[in-house]
């Protein structure tokens, strides 16, 4: 068992929203590794960052991704920073991974300016621009395909993924 599609990208790229639309199109479920981590840890991701630090969070995330790849046959959405970890990138090498590419302006518009995301504290648009620059090579490394999300609706992005990967929609 493995996911039909794995979605990666910076915060605001549309992983959760596009993932929901895509899962519905394919007749499968959406699984979000950030939610899995919160359940296992018994606390929110911001609390994990504050209480335990980013290295501890990344270790939890790597385990969550490995578990989800082994157990889930639907659409899998990963946290924006999952690709930072080499072990997580290795897990994604044989998966149908879609990089949802978004500009810093587009991502900031989607997440808003007052968000409880540890990696976006402060200047959201500026932080997103930095994340896009830092993580783009890592997303490119794991991506089977790249889909630009700026100026597209979640349904349009999902349809591009279905067509590009040659996936069968639910009847």
Buried (B, 14 or more C-beta within 10 A) or exposed (E): EBBBBBBBBBBBBBBBBBBBBBBBBBEBBBBBBBBBBBEEBEBBBBEBBEEBEBEEBBEBBBBBBBBBBEEBEBBBBBBBBBBBBEEBBEBBEEBBBBBBBBBBEBBBBBBEEEBEBBBBEEEBBEBBBBBBEEBBEBBEEBBBEBBBBBEBEBBBBBBBBBEEBEBEEEE
